Amino acid sequence: MDKKKAEFYKKRLLTKQDELLRLVSKSEADGRQVDEEVTQDIADKAANSYAKEFLFHQSDDHRRILQLVNEALDRIEDGSFGKCVACQEEVQVKRLDAVPWARHCIECQEKQEKGLL
């Protein structure tokens, strides 16, 4: 991949990284706020428990994507960005445009989802 295209993806990834860091931080703060609410009613406790679980799940998803973004930034630095980590073939440009942190080409991604990779 040429340097100009790599810089384009790097900027997109850094923007996504900032967004995810803000979301993770907000989810953690919101989760702490739910803990601080004193409730007496069993329905309120159940609602708070659900809200806390939802925030935890949301934060976990953001953390997973953040890890993939960080790995993609590392691949840009070492020059392997744009190549599938499994087969070393070029990842399709449309795929990188849609998901710049993609690790696999479409074929290998399908294999991974089927448990074959």
C-alpha positions, 0 to 999 in steps of 0.5 A, a space after each residue: 500500500 502506498 504511503 498516501 493511502 496508508 496516511 488516509 487510513 491512519 487518520 481515519 483510525 486515529 479518529 475512531 480511536 479517539 471516539 472509542 476512548 471517549 465512549 469507553 470512558 463515558 460508559 464507565 462513568 455512567 456505570 459508576 453513576 448507576 451504582 451511586 443511585 440508592 434504590 429501595 424498590 425491587 423494580 428500580 434495583 432490577 432496572 439499575 442492574 439491567 442498565 449496568 449490564 447494558 453499559 458493561 456490554 456496550 463498553 466491552 464491544 467498544 474495547 474490542 473494536 479499540 483493540 482492533 483499531 490499535 492493531 491496525 495502527 501497529 500494522 500501518 507502522 510496520 508496513 503490513 496494513 492492507 494485507 490479510 493477517 491469515 493469507 497475506 493477500 491484499 484486503 479489498 479496498 472496499 472492505 478497508 473503506 468500510 472497516 479500516 481495522 479489518 484484519 482479514 480479506 473477505 474470504 478469510 473473514 468468512 472462514 473465521 466466522 465459520 470456525 475454519 480459521 
